[in-house]
Amino acid sequence: MRKLFGVVTAAFLALVLAACGSSSAGTADDTLKVGATPTPHGEILKYISDNLAAKEGLKLEVVEFSDYVPLNPQLQEGQLDANYFQHQPYLSDFNKEKGAKLTWVESVHLEPLGLYSSKVKDVASLASGASVAVPNDATNLGRALKLLADNGVITLKEGVGTAATERDVTANPKNIAFKPLDAAQLPRSLEDVDAAVINGNYALEAKLNPATDALVVEKAEGNPYANGLVVQDGKQNDPLVQKLAKLLKSPEVKKYIEDTYKGAVIPA
């Protein structure tokens, strides 16, 4: 009898261990754990979870981060199955810097970078010596400087494009003082600086609409900064990942983005 009890107990433990190990970072076989910043990424994922996912046999566990910096490390470490917050240049920089192998799955939307101010009504009104806050990560800093150059505030070294740093500024007629800050801090800096170049998602969280509130805004045409779905390399063909990618590009999500954000977020 004791021997039989031991066999049954061992079998039961094996079943429990198999069940516990049968999924990755998700909480069940049909659940995908996705990290995202709240606006618009988390909102888009919630719309999918509430309205579309069940029909595809998919459950989403959405984990929101107010600061996007931890999202790639947590994906790399396997704490997340996927993330949705970044554009491809940011992903490329992360992979190169960290020796990581995260992979792009699908482009979803563009959040235009914009220049905002609570002190002036247009770019021409920026005074000599004005302070302008900019994102401090490499890819978004380059975008910010290019936005200012495209609108005549500064001149950049020819051909540098969005790879620009402050060292590539060849003319600064208004002696603009740049103040690099974490992207999440930029909306809160508006009272302390003359203007700030703010990422689209953080502008929306601060109730700023790039389409109506920005002094100047990035052009969508030919823009490489669409945000999209990212996973660990080798997981891009996982059936659950493919289901989410399909839903993110669906006509229903396109309509949701257009109706909800009214030009502040643009379907890719």
PLY file of the C-alpha trace (Angstrom):
ply
format ascii 1.0
element vertex 268
property float x
property float y
property float z
element edge 267
property int vertex1
property int vertex2
end_header
0.00 0.00 0.00
2.82 2.43 0.91
4.50 1.69 -2.42
1.26 2.34 -4.31
0.75 5.61 -2.42
4.26 6.70 -3.37
3.64 5.96 -7.05
0.36 7.90 -7.01
2.00 10.84 -5.22
4.88 10.92 -7.68
2.49 10.82 -10.63
0.43 13.65 -9.11
3.54 15.77 -8.59
4.65 15.13 -12.15
1.29 16.33 -13.45
1.49 19.48 -11.32
5.02 20.26 -12.48
4.08 19.66 -16.11
1.13 22.01 -15.76
3.27 24.69 -14.13
5.92 24.46 -16.83
3.58 24.30 -19.78
3.39 28.06 -20.31
5.99 30.83 -20.61
5.54 34.23 -18.95
1.80 34.02 -19.57
-0.46 32.68 -16.87
-2.14 30.00 -19.00
-1.67 28.18 -22.29
-3.90 30.64 -24.15
-2.70 33.75 -22.27
-0.13 36.22 -23.59
1.50 38.53 -21.05
2.19 41.83 -22.80
3.98 44.85 -21.36
2.94 48.29 -22.56
2.90 51.96 -21.71
-0.63 53.07 -20.76
-1.51 55.48 -23.60
-2.23 54.55 -26.32
-0.63 51.08 -26.18
-2.38 49.81 -23.05
-5.69 51.27 -24.21
-5.41 49.57 -27.60
-4.57 46.24 -25.96
-7.52 46.61 -23.56
-9.83 47.25 -26.52
-8.55 44.04 -28.13
-8.88 42.10 -24.87
-12.46 43.30 -24.29
-13.76 43.05 -27.84
-11.69 40.85 -30.15
-9.39 38.42 -28.34
-11.94 35.80 -27.29
-12.99 35.16 -30.88
-9.37 34.29 -31.68
-8.96 32.01 -28.65
-6.58 34.49 -27.04
-6.38 35.92 -23.53
-4.28 39.00 -22.84
-2.64 39.89 -19.56
-1.65 43.52 -20.03
1.03 44.88 -17.69
1.31 48.66 -17.86
4.52 50.62 -17.21
4.53 54.39 -16.68
8.19 54.44 -17.79
9.12 52.43 -20.87
12.78 51.79 -19.92
12.14 48.46 -18.05
10.00 46.96 -20.83
12.78 45.55 -23.00
14.85 44.19 -20.09
11.79 42.40 -18.69
11.02 40.92 -22.11
14.63 39.83 -22.49
14.52 38.16 -19.05
11.30 36.29 -19.89
9.07 38.15 -17.43
6.91 39.19 -20.40
5.85 37.28 -23.53
5.80 40.43 -25.66
5.85 44.20 -25.41
4.23 47.02 -27.30
5.64 50.50 -26.80
8.62 51.14 -29.09
9.75 51.89 -32.62
12.35 49.96 -34.58
15.28 52.40 -34.13
14.83 52.21 -30.33
14.73 48.40 -30.53
17.86 48.31 -32.70
19.74 50.52 -30.24
18.68 48.34 -27.31
19.75 45.11 -29.03
23.10 46.61 -29.98
23.80 48.14 -26.58
22.67 45.17 -24.48
23.60 42.31 -26.81
19.93 41.34 -26.76
17.92 39.38 -29.31
14.50 40.97 -29.38
12.59 40.80 -32.65
10.11 43.07 -34.40
6.80 41.38 -35.24
4.40 44.02 -36.57
4.09 47.80 -36.98
0.86 49.16 -35.48
0.76 52.94 -35.16
2.71 56.19 -35.27
2.74 58.73 -32.43
4.03 61.99 -33.93
6.66 63.76 -31.85
5.63 67.36 -31.14
6.99 70.61 -29.72
4.76 71.98 -26.94
4.84 75.14 -24.85
2.78 76.82 -22.14
4.63 80.09 -22.74
4.66 80.77 -26.49
2.11 80.27 -29.24
4.45 79.52 -32.15
8.04 78.56 -32.89
8.96 82.05 -34.10
8.14 83.42 -30.63
10.89 81.41 -28.90
13.17 84.04 -27.39
16.96 84.15 -27.57
18.36 81.78 -24.96
15.08 79.87 -24.66
15.22 76.52 -22.88
13.88 73.48 -24.75
13.54 70.11 -23.05
14.22 67.07 -25.25
14.16 63.27 -24.73
17.47 61.97 -23.40
17.48 58.57 -25.16
19.52 58.50 -28.35
16.85 57.77 -30.95
14.26 60.22 -29.64
16.86 62.93 -29.08
17.77 62.64 -32.76
14.09 62.86 -33.71
13.66 65.95 -31.53
16.64 67.74 -33.04
15.49 66.88 -36.56
12.01 68.23 -35.76
13.56 71.52 -34.63
15.82 71.62 -37.69
12.91 70.90 -40.05
11.15 73.93 -38.60
14.05 76.36 -38.81
15.00 76.53 -35.14
18.45 75.01 -35.60
20.61 73.64 -38.42
22.10 70.15 -38.33
25.14 68.70 -40.02
24.14 67.63 -43.53
22.93 64.04 -43.79
22.87 63.29 -40.06
19.06 63.00 -39.91
17.58 61.34 -36.84
21.00 60.11 -35.69
21.75 63.69 -34.61
23.16 64.65 -31.24
23.82 68.13 -29.86
27.32 67.90 -31.38
25.71 67.84 -34.83
24.07 71.27 -34.39
25.91 73.57 -36.81
23.77 76.68 -36.29
21.70 77.76 -33.30
20.75 81.38 -34.02
18.52 81.71 -30.94
21.10 80.08 -28.65
18.55 77.49 -27.60
19.56 75.74 -24.37
18.71 72.05 -24.64
17.67 70.20 -21.48
17.70 66.40 -21.97
15.20 64.62 -19.69
13.66 61.17 -19.37
10.83 61.04 -21.87
8.23 60.40 -19.17
9.26 63.64 -17.39
8.85 65.91 -20.41
5.18 66.90 -19.97
5.86 67.89 -16.35
8.76 70.06 -17.50
6.55 72.48 -19.43
6.25 74.90 -16.52
10.03 74.96 -16.06
11.17 75.41 -19.69
10.08 77.53 -22.62
9.14 74.49 -24.72
9.52 70.71 -24.75
9.66 68.07 -27.46
7.37 65.34 -26.17
6.78 61.77 -27.33
3.23 61.20 -28.57
2.22 58.69 -25.87
3.34 60.94 -23.03
1.66 63.94 -24.65
-1.63 62.03 -24.74
-1.28 60.99 -21.10
-0.85 64.68 -20.24
-4.02 65.53 -22.23
-2.00 67.14 -25.02
-3.12 66.34 -28.55
-0.30 66.45 -31.14
-2.84 67.31 -33.84
-4.12 70.44 -32.09
-1.77 71.44 -29.24
1.72 71.07 -30.70
3.51 74.12 -32.11
5.04 71.82 -34.72
4.67 68.07 -35.22
6.48 65.30 -37.09
5.27 64.39 -40.54
3.80 60.90 -40.95
5.00 60.40 -44.53
8.09 58.19 -44.70
8.40 58.18 -40.92
10.37 55.14 -39.60
9.08 55.54 -36.04
5.93 53.42 -36.06
5.39 51.62 -32.76
4.92 47.88 -32.86
4.82 44.45 -31.27
8.14 42.92 -30.12
9.06 39.46 -28.76
12.16 37.43 -27.97
13.86 36.12 -31.10
12.40 32.71 -31.95
8.97 33.56 -30.54
7.73 35.61 -33.51
5.89 32.64 -35.04
4.27 31.53 -31.79
0.53 31.07 -32.51
-0.52 33.43 -29.70
1.88 36.12 -30.88
0.56 35.77 -34.42
-3.02 36.05 -33.18
-2.22 39.30 -31.39
-0.32 40.64 -34.41
-3.34 39.90 -36.60
-5.67 41.72 -34.21
-3.36 44.73 -33.90
-3.54 45.17 -37.69
-7.27 44.44 -37.96
-9.81 46.89 -39.44
-11.48 47.06 -36.03
-8.31 48.30 -34.33
-7.61 50.74 -37.17
-11.07 52.23 -36.69
-10.62 52.31 -32.89
-7.36 54.26 -33.27
-8.87 56.72 -35.74
-12.06 57.27 -33.72
-10.37 57.49 -30.32
-7.27 59.58 -31.03
-8.47 61.72 -33.97
-5.08 62.18 -35.60
-3.00 62.19 -32.43
-2.19 58.52 -33.13
-2.04 57.30 -36.73
-2.50 53.66 -37.83
0.71 52.40 -39.44
0 1
1 2
2 3
3 4
4 5
5 6
6 7
7 8
8 9
9 10
10 11
11 12
12 13
13 14
14 15
15 16
16 17
17 18
18 19
19 20
20 21
21 22
22 23
23 24
24 25
25 26
26 27
27 28
28 29
29 30
30 31
31 32
32 33
33 34
34 35
35 36
36 37
37 38
38 39
39 40
40 41
41 42
42 43
43 44
44 45
45 46
46 47
47 48
48 49
49 50
50 51
51 52
52 53
53 54
54 55
55 56
56 57
57 58
58 59
59 60
60 61
61 62
62 63
63 64
64 65
65 66
66 67
67 68
68 69
69 70
70 71
71 72
72 73
73 74
74 75
75 76
76 77
77 78
78 79
79 80
80 81
81 82
82 83
83 84
84 85
85 86
86 87
87 88
88 89
89 90
90 91
91 92
92 93
93 94
94 95
95 96
96 97
97 98
98 99
99 100
100 101
101 102
102 103
103 104
104 105
105 106
106 107
107 108
108 109
109 110
110 111
111 112
112 113
113 114
114 115
115 116
116 117
117 118
118 119
119 120
120 121
121 122
122 123
123 124
124 125
125 126
126 127
127 128
128 129
129 130
130 131
131 132
132 133
133 134
134 135
135 136
136 137
137 138
138 139
139 140
140 141
141 142
142 143
143 144
144 145
145 146
146 147
147 148
148 149
149 150
150 151
151 152
152 153
153 154
154 155
155 156
156 157
157 158
158 159
159 160
160 161
161 162
162 163
163 164
164 165
165 166
166 167
167 168
168 169
169 170
170 171
171 172
172 173
173 174
174 175
175 176
176 177
177 178
178 179
179 180
180 181
181 182
182 183
183 184
184 185
185 186
186 187
187 188
188 189
189 190
190 191
191 192
192 193
193 194
194 195
195 196
196 197
197 198
198 199
199 200
200 201
201 202
202 203
203 204
204 205
205 206
206 207
207 208
208 209
209 210
210 211
211 212
212 213
213 214
214 215
215 216
216 217
217 218
218 219
219 220
220 221
221 222
222 223
223 224
224 225
225 226
226 227
227 228
228 229
229 230
230 231
231 232
232 233
233 234
234 235
235 236
236 237
237 238
238 239
239 240
240 241
241 242
242 243
243 244
244 245
245 246
246 247
247 248
248 249
249 250
250 251
251 252
252 253
253 254
254 255
255 256
256 257
257 258
258 259
259 260
260 261
261 262
262 263
263 264
264 265
265 266
266 267
